[in-house]
Amino acid sequence: MVDVVITGLGAASRLGIGVDALSRGMAEVRYAPPEPIADPGARVPVPLFYRLPDEQLPPGPDEALGLPVGRANLLALDSARQATRSARLVPDPDTRVSVLIGSSVADVHVVERWRTDGYPQRSRWVPVFSAASAIAADLGADGGAVSLSNACSGSGYALAIGADMIAAGETDVVVAGGMETYSRVALACFNRLGALDPNGIRPFDRHRAGSILAEGAGCLVLESAEHAHRRGAPVLARLLGSGWSCDGHHATAPDPTGTQIARAMRAALDDAGATPDDIDFLVPHGTGTERNDATESVAMATVFGDRLAKIPLYSLKALIGHTGGASAALAVAAAVLFCQQGWLPPNVPVAEPDPDCPVLLPADRTPLPGRTGMVNAYAFGGNNMSLIVAGGE
């Protein structure tokens, strides 16, 4: 069995650019209420969105990469560069490097802006889902570049597929992750669905009323433990296993029985050679919508039984919002940090826990009995993904 390890991390969220910004923001519980998006075309009841300040955006890429200067692509490219730097990954003709990037809408906001403001006659057309190929060009990667669009679990699938490629000997190193930024159409769609909470995102709260969309990106470097050891790379954590399912219950609503979500979690445990008793913490999908949180709670109770009430959860979206296709990668990056430090940071306090969601969300820093965690990521259409992360060497 091939031991797949994580050797590099990169992140961008409303907390700032870089993994250190993510780590500090979680440790200090840097909560901030979402603000209305500065878009006169966003005529919607709930115009709230988490966005990085413009001055924090990384510089644009070289024109030779053929990358449209869109915010998601900028963040994805910068996160990939962060991850490869931390992994000490340098171009090597004998190393096959592949890139997999998940996103829901990528940089479609570029096209949306053209529609309202006019097409820039001097700009050539480029596809908005181009980050994977641009990152591959930037890294000199020749092992393949793939864009995934499994909605909000896209980067989870990118990580799982990347691990499978390494285990199958199809590539040596994978840069996998996801990206998301503001889209006027996406914001309108979530408003139309009634899936946004005007009071902010409140996962597992009794009075939760929806999610808050957010900008972000996350990338991780995966490789076999043998390959990492051979090149002297740091081993930050291990990706022990993954499991997925697709219930196809509804275009947007989860199957309320949670059957296929539980199946994905069990499959991840089986793939990792683990049992529910081996899990020390959970990073749930936890979008703050009434149905998602209730369904995920049912599924977790099915898998973990009465022990669920004793396993600490960390609700990342309560702090940084729902970063769509980037959310799973950022959650796994957070899980890697938890495995390294041996404790969970305080959660954003839940004002009134929902009795139908019997989960443990500590409001204080919580020591971990071990260093194995499960990360859940779900998406429209029933795209369910669970991943198991454990401490490194």
ROMAR-135490 format. One record per residue: residue in three letters; x negated, z, y of N, C-alpha, C in turn. Coordinates in steps of 0.001 Angstrom, whole numbers, padded with zeros to 6 digits, always signed. Atoms other than C-alpha are relative to their C-alpha. Layout:
REM ROMAR-135490
ALAXZYXZYXZY;...
//
This chain:
REM ROMAR-135490
MET-000853+000000-001198+000000+000000+000000-000885+000000+001243;VAL+000781+000105-001233-001367-000969+003430+000444+001080+000982;ASP-000271-001048-000984-001612+001924+005881-000077-000634+001390;VAL-000045+000612-001329-000491+000546+009273-000142+001098+001051;VAL+000259-001012-001027-001837+002455+012260+000232-000576+001389;ILE-000169+000348-001410-001237+002427+016008-001292+000357+000716;THR+001299-000237-000641-004453+002019+017968+000031-000177+001515;GLY-000067+000201-001441-003247+001175+021477+001413+000166+000518;LEU-001298-000207-000643-000411+002049+023867-000035-000529+001427;GLY-000179+000395-001392+000853+000568+027117+001443+000236+000384;ALA-001367-000334-000395+003919+001562+029132+000235-000215+001482;ALA-000464+000059-001381+005861+001013+032325+001459+000419+000006;SER-001379-000463-000125+009030+002810+033325+000210+000484+001426;ARG-000241-000496-001354+010653+004305+036396-000938+001159+000345;LEU+000952-001083-000228+008098+007129+035939-001329-000521+000516;GLY+001230+000595-000491+005323+004689+036831-000653-000902-001030;ILE+000755+000897+000864+002781+002337+035318-001010+000810-000810;GLY+000995-000636+000840+000748+003569+032361+000570+001091-000881;VAL-000418-001021+000950+001030+005929+029423-000125+001395+000604;ASP+000150-001303-000640-000262+008840+031501+001202+000324+000892;ALA-001177-000219-000850+002634+008373+033947+001209+000370-000848;LEU-001099-000330+000912+005084+008429+031027-000156+001421-000515;SER+000255-001329+000552+003466+011530+029540+000252+001093+001038;ARG-000192-001002-001056+003389+013442+032846+001460+000120+000385;GLY-001404-000021-000392+006921+012433+033732+000863+000745-000995;MET-000750-000725+001022+008244+013736+030417-000324+001488+000051;ALA+000404-001407+000002+006231+016963+030560+000577+000759+001187;GLU-000492-000639-001223+007395+017682+034122+001492-000226+000235;VAL-001440+000309-000102+010983+016470+033523+000313-000587+001375;ARG-000178+000627-001316+010802+014147+036519+001291-000823+000057;TYR-001296+000672-000078+014488+013351+036596+000274-000428+001441;ALA-000454+000466-001311+015852+011323+039494+001309-000746-000191;PRO-001265+000731+000138+019402+010074+040024-000215-001486+000263;PRO+000129+001447-000248+019771+006286+039827+000565-000363+001357;GLU-000443+000446-001312+020235+004415+043071+000647-001372-000086;PRO-000607+001340+000002+022343+001357+043937-001077-001081+000114;ILE+000956+001094-000036+020473-001886+043334+000139-000764+001313;ALA-000013+000742-001268+019502-003768+046478+000248-001477-000276;ASP-000377+001383+000310+021348-006948+045541+001391-000249+000568;PRO-001309+000250-000605+024154-008189+047805+000932-000780-000916;GLY-000845+000739+000935+025360-010359+044929+000582+000857-001096;ALA-000491-000898+001052+026008-007350+042707+001249+000727+000483;ARG-001269-000575-000462+029617-006760+043640+000728+000602-001200;VAL-000521-000667+001198+030424-004293+040848+000313+001452+000329;PRO-000368-001390-000279+031987-000819+040683-001165+000974-000125;VAL+001141-000898+000215+028798+000827+039351-001281-000825+000150;PRO+001175+000842-000232+025764-000919+040932-001320+000740-000239;LEU+001184-000839+000183+023277+001760+039750-000993-000614-000969;PHE+001059+000562+000846+019940+000800+038226-001306+000734+000288;TYR+001333-000577-000173+016518+002365+037644-001026-001120+000104;ARG+000981+001055-000211+013807+000143+039083-001293+000586+000560;LEU+001270-000442-000550+010109+000634+039771-000104-000425+001454;PRO+000250+000432-001377+009147+000596+043451-000875-001257+000007;ASP+000748+001259-000042+007795-002831+044424-001506+000222+000098;GLU+001441-000226-000178+004449-001335+045409-000697+000415-001296;GLN+000599-000380+001278+003930-000165+041818-000142-001171-000966;LEU+000088+001145+000899+004291-003611+040290-001444-000453-000152;PRO+001356+000515+000184+001075-004931+038732-000147-001366+000643;PRO+000202+001320-000611-000505-008053+040237+000469-001115-000921;GLY-000462+001151+000764+000712-011473+039149-001075-000556-000907;PRO+000956+000564+000949-000914-013314+036229-000626-001286+000527;ASP+000605+001277-000334-003170-016322+036426+001014-001116-000217;GLU-000946+001109+000130-001210-019523+036983-000188-000760-001308;ALA+000275+000743+001228-002893-020997+033914+000808+000521-001180;LEU-000771-000555+001101-000800-018675+031733+001393-000618-000079;GLY-001321+000612+000027+002341-020598+032669+001119+001015-000010;LEU-000965-001087+000009+004224-017367+033300+000763+000045+001315;PRO-000741-000121-001251+007062-017242+035833-000240+001379+000592;VAL+000307-001277-000637+006409-014519+038382+001280+000823+000061;GLY-001156-000865+000123+009252-012344+037155-000450+001404-000347;ARG+000404-001392+000154+009206-008576+037010-000206+000385-001464;ALA+000147-000377+001406+009723-008247+033244-001306-000530-000576;ASN+001236+000582+000514+006869-010604+032460-001234+000703+000566;LEU+001118-000726-000594+004563-008828+034898-000218+001327-000704;LEU+000111-001299+000650+005315-005476+033302-000445-000134-001447;ALA+000385+000205+001398+004997-006826+029754-001480-000347-000112;LEU+001406+000401+000040+001649-008467+030449-000898+001188+000320;ASP+000813-001157-000347+000311-005345+032117+000001+001033-001126;SER-000075-000956+001109+001547-003138+029242-000849-000465-001178;ALA+000835+000532+001078-000135-005439+026725-001479+000194+000303;ARG+001402-000213-000394-003376-005242+028677-000381+001474-000126;GLN+000260-001429+000183-003120-001445+028770-000240+000321-001475;ALA+000071-000309+001435-002540-001335+025012-001290-000513-000624;THR+001216+000555+000599-005432-003617+024140-001253+000695+000524;ARG+001138-000769-000518-007778-001709+026441-000139+001326-000740;SER+000073-001291+000681-006871+001600+024834-000372-000161-001470;ALA+000371+000280+001389-007300-000005+021399-001421-000539-000131;ARG+001359+000563-000026-010738-001332+022442-000030-001360-000724;LEU-000118+001304+000636-009592-004747+021312-000623-001065+000887;VAL+000681+001070-000737-011878-007581+022417+000127-001290-000789;PRO-000114+001279+000715-011683-011291+021589-001043-000117-001109;ASP+000875+000152+001166-013143-011993+018167+000522-001174-000817;PRO-000484+001174+000742-012915-015401+016446+000371+000305-001440;ASP-000302-000351+001387-012727-013628+013081+001207+000919-000129;THR-001161-000897+000015-009743-011473+014054+001255-000765+000403;ARG-001283+000650-000292-006232-012905+013851+000894+000992+000744;VAL-000855-000859-000818-004099-011405+016616+001334-000697+000238;SER-001341+000535-000216-000334-011935+016797+000722+000822+001062;VAL-000740-000659-001075+002095-011067+019592+001495-000144-000264;LEU-001452+000008+000153+005766-010098+019212+000615+000832+001116;ILE-000607-000676-001147+007850-009203+022278+001524-000143-000058;GLY-001456+000008+000008+011525-008224+022283+000583+000214+001390;SER-000686-000187-001279+013921-008462+025224+001441-000461-000125;SER-001403+000429-000034+017624-008750+025925+000197-001175+000942;VAL-000222+001045-001004+017547-010828+029100-001298-000490+000633;ALA+001306+000415-000513+013816-011086+029915+000064-000175+001528;ASP+000023+000238-001448+013355-012643+033380+001080-000974+000441;VAL-001098+000877-000393+016717-014355+033638+000372+000196+001467;HIS-000305-000232-001419+016981-012805+037113-000623-001083+000885;VAL+000616+001092-000758+014662-015608+038281+000989-001148+000142;VAL-000988+001080-000015+017305-018185+037338+001228+000413+000803;GLU-001148-000487-000766+020087-016021+038767-000266-000120+001500;ARG+000351+000091-001419+018266-015925+042083-000004-001445+000467;TRP-000021+001425-000351+017794-019678+042045+001433-000478+000227;ARG-001399+000451-000097+021529-020088+041553+000613+000364+001348;THR-000582-000437-001267+022372-018136+044702-000841-000383+001213;ASP+000882+000229-001143+019321-018751+046883-000544-001418+000084;GLY+000507+001361+000011+018501-022299+045901-001244-000143-000854;TYR+001139+000262+000888+016012-023826+043498-001234-000338+000834;PRO+001236+000308-000754+012402-023813+044826-000557-001353-000440;GLN+000343+001368+000371+011588-027503+044849-001444-000165-000451;ARG+001402+000144+000370+007875-026938+044477-000361+000770-001274;SER+000274-000761+001222+008188-024712+041423+000389-000807-001222;ARG-000342+000687+001247+008075-026202+037981+000831+000936-000872;TRP-000848-000809+000876+010533-025041+035352-000842+000659-001080;VAL+000632-000700+001113+009336-022419+032894+001060+000861-000671;PRO-001001-000829+000682+011307-020525+030224-000152+001462+000375;VAL+000067-001400-000407+012203-016949+031116-000473+000890-001144;PHE+000505-000748+001154+011388-015752+027567-001392-000515-000356;SER+001328+000571+000212+007708-016631+027868-001099+001043-000085;ALA+001024-001042-000039+005934-013268+027840-000880-000008-001243;ALA+000797-000039+001237+004850-013452+024177-001098-001056+000026;SER+001004+001064-000018+003096-016790+024616-001033+000236+001097;ALA+000933-000266-001085+001556-015748+027942-000957+001131-000365;ILE+000862-001092+000444+000263-012483+026485-001003-000506-001026;ALA+000904+000574+000994-001179-014413+023540-001106-000811+000666;ALA+000999+000783-000719-002915-016785+025950-000987+000904+000717;ASP+000851-000933-000732-004228-013875+027989-001001+000695-000922;LEU+000849-000710+000956-005637-012171+024882-000859-000948-000834;GLY+000673+000939+000883-006882-015351+023263+000470+000154-001429;ALA-000559-000233+001336-004603-014525+020332+000459-001314-000619;ASP-000384+001243+000670-004118-017304+017793+000765+000250-001294;GLY-000727-000312+001227-002136-015507+015094+001493-000225+000105;GLY-001425+000261-000174+001246-016530+016487+000585+000852+001096;ALA-000684-000714-001079+003474-015510+019397+001494-000235-000145;VAL-001440+000105+000265+007171-014755+018942+000776+000861+000994;SER-000931-000751-000830+009926-013713+021347+001221+000344-000839;LEU-001159-000466+000757+012703-011641+019772+001105+000389+000973;SER-001113-000386-000865+016157-011091+021190+001071+000704-000812;ASN-000952-000837+000722+017764-008480+018970+000590+001035+000951;ALA-000606-000851-001032+019274-007064+022156-000831+001262+000202;CYS+000698-001227-000380+018388-003409+022784-000867+000593-001098;SER+000919-000462+001048+016600-002937+019451-001120-001008-000212;GLY+000965+001079+000170+014373-005983+019994-001425+000460-000226;SER+001384-000430+000174+011080-004129+020397-000177+000823-001270;GLY+000073-000681+001291+011902-001998+017357-000216-000998-001125;TYR+000194+001064+000987+012217-005172+015316-001391-000611+000132;ALA+001342+000546-000197+008985-006458+016874-001035+000863-000708;LEU+000931-000908+000654+007144-003379+015636+000123-000069-001517;ALA-000204+000045+001447+008709-003521+012173-000520-001304-000598;ILE+000483+001299+000498+008005-007236+011731-001524-000056+000069;GLY+001448-000022-000130+004475-006727+013018-000659+000778-001131;ALA+000543-000797+001106+003838-003991+010453+000101-000756-001320;ASP-000164+000787+001226+005219-006228+007704-001022-001138-000070;MET+000988+001081-000030+002924-009080+008796-001386+000519-000377;ILE+001297-000588+000338-000090-006796+008574-000049+000352-001483;ALA-000039-000380+001415+000956-005448+005175-000074-001213-000915;ALA+000007+001218+000815+001445-009007+003898-001293-000790+000142;GLY+001260+000714-000204-002004-010057+005099+000128-001254+000837;GLU-000226+001199-000809-000557-012628+007507-000749+000036+001328;THR+000732-000154-001254-002464-011258+010505-000814+001269-000078;ASP+000845-001200-000002-005076-008633+011335+000476+001035+001003;VAL-000417-000889-001087-003775-007174+014589+001286-000557+000602;VAL-001242+000403-000659-000337-007233+016218+000157+000779+001302;VAL-000416-000618-001264+000509-006557+019852+001515-000158+000051;ALA-001456+000049+000098+004191-005658+019679+000630+000909+001042;GLY-000681-000830-000982+006639-004347+022229+001217-000685+000570;GLY-001185+000562-000616+009388-005207+024635-000025+000157+001507;MET-000047-000010-001461+010349-005686+028258+001448-000186+000444;GLU-001328+000208-000585+013410-005598+030481-000082+000246+001491;THR-000123-000260-001418+014280-005796+034137+001435-000269+000437;TYR-001350+000152-000538+017275-006176+036389+000535-001409-000197;SER-000738+001255+000066+019817-008899+035738+001379+000240+000602;ARG-001313-000118-000631+022860-009357+037929+001120-000209-001017;VAL-001023+000286+001016+024821-010829+035015+000113+001158-000983;ALA-000037-001119+000942+023822-008022+032639+000692+001208+000615;LEU-000644-001129-000668+024855-005391+035192+001507-000223+000097;ALA-001428+000308-000084+028192-007134+035664+000667+000139-001366;CYS-000567-000097+001342+028742-007340+031908+000197+001452-000416;PHE-000137-001414+000361+028075-003625+031387+001097+000662+000820;ASN-001118-000501-000792+030451-002879+034259+001324-000426-000613;ARG-001237+000522+000585+033088-005084+032664+000371+000739-001286;LEU-000228-000739+001245+032658-003199+029384+000352+001465+000253;GLY-000210-001414-000293+033060+000136+031156-001072+000861-000624;ALA+001075-000675+000723+029701+001118+029697-001021+000660+000911;LEU+000920-000636-000930+028053+002541+032840+000635+001260+000591;ASP-000489-001284-000500+028380+006120+034084-000346+000138+001485;PRO+000285-000122-001439+028728+006450+037886-000701+001298+000362;ASN+000657-001285-000249+027364+010005+037588-001378+000088-000644;GLY+001307-000010+000650+024171+008987+035771+000124+000109-001503;ILE-000015+000008+001456+023231+008772+032121-000103+001425-000536;ARG-000084-001367+000522+024117+011914+030134+000173-000024-001514;PRO-000151+000088+001455+023432+011396+026422+000412+001337-000619;PHE-000491-001130+000801+025304+013783+024093+000717+001068+000821;ASP-000792-000907-000832+027088+015472+027006+001475-000254-000273;ARG-001432+000117+000290+030758+016150+026464+000709-000932+000972;HIS-000662+000801-001024+031638+014345+029699-000745-001302+000299;ARG+000735+001258-000201+029304+011372+029303+000993-001149+000143;ALA-000925+001113-000244+030820+008116+030482-000696-001350-000037;GLY+000679+001283+000086+028220+005447+029845-001488+000137+000251;SER+001443+000050-000149+024630+004410+030279-000381-000355+001438;ILE+000553+000549-001235+022395+003476+033217-001145-000918-000405;LEU+001032+000963+000365+020302+000336+032830-001266+000251+000816;ALA+001284-000301-000636+016626+000455+033721-001030-001069-000309;GLU+001125+000906+000156+013489-001580+034121-001096+000701-000809;GLY+001105-000605+000734+010577-001047+031766-000642-000974-000963;ALA+000721+000775+001005+008077-002375+029270-000861+000950-000809;GLY+000877-000792+000859+006106-001010+026371-000652-000897-001029;CYS+000717+000762+001018+003460-002466+024054-000870+000936-000819;LEU+000853-000759+000896+001610-001074+021049-000872-000960-000784;VAL+000884+000785+000844-001333-002368+019046+000064+000568-001412;LEU-000077-000378+001407-000876-002286+015268-001103-000701-000787;GLU+000949+000615+000930-003449-002937+012554-000098+000885-001232;SER+000178-000827+001185-004362-001712+009101-001040+001073+000292;ALA+000973-001075-000185-006267+001556+008889-001399-000486-000341;GLU+001303+000536+000396-009058-000303+007146-000613-000837+001114;HIS+000489+000857-001073-009337-002867+009932-000395+000835+001215;ALA+000296-000855-001139-009211-000166+012619-001319+000757-000226;HIS+001229-000732+000314-011949+001824+010868-001213-000920+000085;ARG+001122+000946+000030-014114-001248+010445-000489-000335+001407;ARG+000422+000360-001361-014112-002023+014173-000138+001221+000908;GLY+000195-001221-000776-014281+001623+015276+001088+000276+001010;ALA-001120-000193-000926-010855+001664+016920+000569+001409-000130;PRO-000637-001329+000074-009121+004953+017795+001337-000094-000725;VAL-001295-000035+000685-006219+005808+015488+000860+001057+000692;LEU-000856-000901-000757-003481+007315+017648+001111+000589-000861;ALA-001089-000433+000881-000776+007530+014987+000148-001038-001099;ARG-000288+000937+001083+000546+005848+011858+001466-000421+000066;LEU-001367+000487+000124+003621+003684+011550+000307-000027-001495;LEU-000164-000192+001443+004732+004907+008145+001026-000933-000624;GLY-001036+000834+000601+007838+002811+007675+001071-000395+000990;SER-001118+000464-000829+010856+001016+009080+001172-000352-000900;GLY-001203+000390+000736+014397+000301+008029+000995-000608+000958;TRP-000951+000645-000885+017036-002002+009428+001269-000359-000754;SER-001275+000466+000555+020625-003045+008883+000768-000678+001116;CYS-000869+000630-000998+023287-005081+010627+001429+000129-000479;ASP-001372-000214+000465+026888-003955+010407+000946-001093+000480;GLY-000870+001067-000489+028373-006770+012510+001426+000451+000216;HIS-001355-000543-000150+031352-004487+013137+000723-000581+001206;HIS-000610+000436-001256+031951-005664+016696-001109-000563+000874;ALA+001016+000598-000878+030187-007655+019396-000756+001046+000806;THR+000661-001015-000822+029471-004517+021414+000148+001424-000536;ALA-000252-001370+000450+030927-001422+019702-000637+000268-001364;PRO+000560-000336+001318+029168+000373+016831+001100+000300-001006;ASP-000916-000381+001073+030870+000884+013491+000148+001518+000046;PRO-000156-001446-000193+032370+004364+013996-000339+000834-001224;THR+000362-000774+001194+031613+005361+010396-001491+000306-000043;GLY+001444-000218+000011+027882+005084+011060-000671-000349-001309;THR+000526+000282+001347+027379+003758+007520-001299-000795+000044;GLN+001193+000848-000020+024886+001033+008354-001130+000618+000828;ILE+001032-000723-000736+023063+003196+010901-000706+000979-000930;ALA+000579-000918+000981+022565+005815+008196-000836-000770-001021;ARG+000754+000815+000946+021441+003044+005858-001377-000353+000559;ALA+001285+000330-000619+018714+002007+008311-000933+001202-000010;MET+000828-001203+000002+017486+005592+008606-000528+000300-001403;ARG+000433-000259+001376+017385+006041+004827-001032-001030-000447;ALA+000956+001052+000370+015608+002711+004413-001368+000274+000620;ALA+001271-000329-000650+012958+003810+006910-000701+001133-000740;LEU+000577-001107+000763+012449+007063+005005-000571-000502-001325;ASP+000467+000546+001286+012162+005170+001711-001276-000806+000195;ASP+001172+000832-000268+009687+002715+003230-001223+000864+000291;ALA+001089-000909-000343+007604+005646+004474-000383+000912-001162;GLY+000238-000927+001097+007757+007449+001141+000280+001432+000407;ALA-000319-001309-000560+009361+010363+002969+001429+000392-000348;THR-001347-000515+000178+012465+012530+002688+000486+000537+001339;PRO-000495-000572-001252+014739+013911+005413-000706+001301+000383;ASP+000683-001264-000286+012901+017245+005095-001369-000196+000633;ASP+001318+000277-000574+009674+015557+006214+000049-000273+001502;ILE-000128+000362-001419+011034+014715+009681-000012+001250+000872;ASP+000166-001153-000880+009914+017135+012384+000697-000162+001339;PHE-000709+000234-001261+011589+015498+015389+000652-001374-000045;LEU-000738+001264-000099+013937+012675+016314+000003-000476+001446;VAL-000239+000630-001294+013972+010267+019246+001199-000919-000209;PRO-001201+000779+000276+017560+009012+019138+000141-001203+000919;HIS-000317+001104-000904+018925+005805+020592+000693+000558+001237;GLY-000594-000815-001056+021233+008012+022684+000223-000669+001336;THR-000203+000755-001240+022589+005631+025311+000895+000688+001018;GLY-000910-000666-000922+025091+008036+026838+001413-000546-000022;THR-001378+000479+000131+028125+005966+025900+000723+000891-001008;GLU-000773-000891+000859+030930+007854+024190-000149-000381-001477;ARG+000009+000424+001404+030898+005761+021008-001392+000056-000611;ASN+001337+000025+000588+027158+005359+020557-000451+001391-000405;ASP+000517-001327+000289+026287+009033+020773+000773+000667-001133;ALA-000799-000594+001074+029181+010106+018562-000337-000638-001344;THR+000308+000701+001247+028419+007442+015947-001396+000347-000500;GLU+001357-000354+000412+024696+008180+015949-000038+001425-000543;SER-000048-001378+000482+025462+011884+015526+000575+000063-001402;VAL-000593+000051+001340+027690+011134+012532-001026-000505-001012;ALA+000991+000587+000907+024963+008980+010981-001146+000965-000261;MET+001090-000951+000195+022228+011556+011568+000448+001171-000866;ALA-000511-001091+000834+024423+014282+010058+000122-000442-001458;THR-000093+000536+001363+024980+012035+007027-001360+000035-000687;VAL+001347+000069+000579+021229+011663+006506-000652+001376-000101;PHE+000734-001269-000056+019972+015130+007506+000834+001222-000346;GLY-000855-001114+000381+022980+017296+006655-000035+001131+001012;ASP-000024-001163-000885+023088+020825+008044-001321+000181+000753;ARG+001306-000154-000638+019399+020582+008918-000062-000700+001361;LEU+000007+000719-001271+020255+018240+011822+000026+000966+001178;ALA-000120-000968-001091+021140+021262+013961-001311+000718+000288;LYS+001278-000687-000177+017551+022511+013536-001139-000954+000346;ILE+001043+000975-000319+015605+019263+014127+000060-000300+001496;PRO-000051+000270-001446+014652+018945+017815+000029-001498+000289;LEU-000094+001384-000464+015626+015686+019506-000601-000092+001390;TYR+000409+000265-001379+014018+014177+022559+000763-001205+000496;SER-000863+001039-000543+016440+012134+024670-000720-000719+001138;LEU+000811+000706-000995+014151+009672+026465+000850-000703+001049;LYS-000832+000751-000948+016936+007626+028049+000604+000898+001073;ALA-000514-000918-001017+018238+010731+029828-000954+000105+001176;LEU+001010-000115-001040+014992+010667+031803-000293-001326+000694;ILE+000437+001279-000590+014160+006975+032286+001080-001073+000006;GLY-001046+001011+000076+017476+005194+031687-000154-000874-001232;HIS-000021+000887+001168+018248+002482+029155-000771-001274+000334;THR+000872+001133-000297+015409-000043+029220+000205-001175-000957;GLY-000364+001168+000798+017142-002465+026837-001009-000343-001073;GLY+000930+000466+001015+014705-004514+024801-001307+000743-000038;ALA+001232-000795-000026+011841-002235+025838+000204+001406-000546;SER-000289-001414+000275+013577+000992+024812-000632+000499-001293;ALA+000580-000464+001268+012377+001165+021197-001506+000158+000108;ALA+001453-000086-000152+008748+000448+022112-000381+001224+000825;LEU+000290-001177-000810+008817+003119+024825+000285+001283-000778;ALA-000315-001176+000814+010458+005565+022402-001085+000248-001039;VAL+001085-000166+000968+007764+004911+019789-001267+000470+000708;ALA+001156-000468-000772+005069+005311+022459+000129+001490+000288;ALA-000239-001424-000240+006645+008664+023358-000225+000800-001284;ALA+000169-000691+001280+006730+009631+019673-001479+000145-000358;VAL+001445-000084+000234+003009+008841+019386-000588+001149+000817;LEU+000482-001099-000845+002358+011200+022305+000404+001348-000569;PHE-000459-001265+000583+004442+013917+020643-000841+000358-001233;CYS+000822-000242+001192+002480+013507+017397-001399+000467+000397;GLN+001337-000377-000434-000786+013805+019303-000043+001414+000571;GLN+000041-001290-000679+000150+016865+021344+000593+001136-000818;GLY-000562-001028+000865+002123+018684+018669+001176+000759+000592;TRP-001174-000622-000582+005091+019522+020883+000865-001043+000695;LEU-000935+000848-000742+008166+017976+022473+000118+000515+001417;PRO-000234-000451-001374+008545+018049+026245+001450+000445+000170;PRO-001388-000424-000233+011686+019632+027707+000908-001212+000217;ASN-001004+001016-000277+014797+017493+027675+000610+000218+001379;VAL-000881-000165-001156+016807+016802+030778+001177+000847-000476;PRO-001038-000896+000512+019300+019681+030429+001362-000689-000148;VAL-001352+000491+000233+022685+018790+028954+000973+001028+000569;ALA-000887-000949-000701+025355+020355+031167+000991+000646-000958;GLU-000972-000516+000962+027978+020707+028426-000122-000787-001301;PRO+000178+000716+001273+026997+019755+024859+001336-000377-000616;ASP-001211+000483+000668+029566+017727+022972+000069+000619-001393;PRO-000116-000587+001339+030826+019671+019919+000050-001044-001108;ASP-000013+001073+000993+031232+016306+018172-001388-000594-000223;CYS+001389+000459+000152+027474+015742+018552-000874+001226-000282;PRO+000714-001237+000333+025873+018679+016698-001510-000201-000093;VAL+001433+000267-000020+022303+017942+017773-000712+001033+000867;LEU+000809-000971-000723+019477+020103+019116-000828-000716+001052;LEU+000696+000614-001126+018233+019060+022560-000649+001110+000833;PRO+000602-001145-000688+015813+021796+023685-000307-000302+001467;ALA+000290+000151-001428+015538+022282+027435-001357+000589+000357;ASP+001336-000551-000201+012135+023937+026983-000991-000740-000894;ARG+001039+000568+000845+008835+022709+025589+000096+000610-001397;THR-000262-000441+001362+009143+022902+021810-001156-000344-000932;PRO+001058+000285+000974+006236+023284+019348+000592-000649-001252;LEU-000462+000698+001195+006522+021037+016310-000645+000612-001240;PRO+000582-000539+001239+006074+022369+012760-000914-001000-000701;GLY+000815+001066+000567+004561+019034+011751-000021-001170+000965;ARG+000160+001122-000933+003816+015634+013213+000529-001306-000583;THR-000667+001190+000499+006269+013185+011694+001351-000122+000681;GLY-001252+000181-000726+009129+011725+013700+000705-001291-000360;MET-000811+001202+000186+011935+009202+013454+000488-000479+001360;VAL-000497+000634-001219+012825+006788+016247+001132-000944-000378;ASN-001145+000866+000258+016233+005090+016289+000214-000972+001151;ALA-000310+001016-001013+017158+001885+018110+001142-000853-000514;TYR-001175+000788+000387+020528+000137+017986+000309-001017+001089;ALA-000261+001067-000960+021966-002888+019699+001356-000626-000249;PHE-001230+000766+000146+025037-004998+020324-000089-000881-001250;GLY-000030+000804+001214+026119-006890+017249-000348+000777-001245;GLY+000328-000822+001168+025164-003979+014997-001417-000138-000482;ASN+001411+000112+000382+021396-004553+015021-000633+001394+000003;ASN+000452-001377+000136+020192-001189+013714-001440+000048-000497;MET+001402-000115+000387+016534-000155+013417-000448+001457+000087;SER+000624-001319-000019+014753+003085+012505-001454-000135-000394;LEU+001432+000028+000265+011011+003718+012473-000520+001416-000195;ILE+000609-001297+000275+008897+006572+011121-001436-000011+000512;VAL+001313-000129-000605+005825+007651+013094-000597+001345-000374;ALA+000656-001253+000370+003278+010264+012045-001355+000090+000688;GLY+001297-000218-000606+000080+011791+013397-001074-000826-000676;GLY+001071+000851+000522-003115+009808+012965-000985+000746-000862;GLU+001015-000572+000870-006342+010645+011217-000344+001424+000415;
//
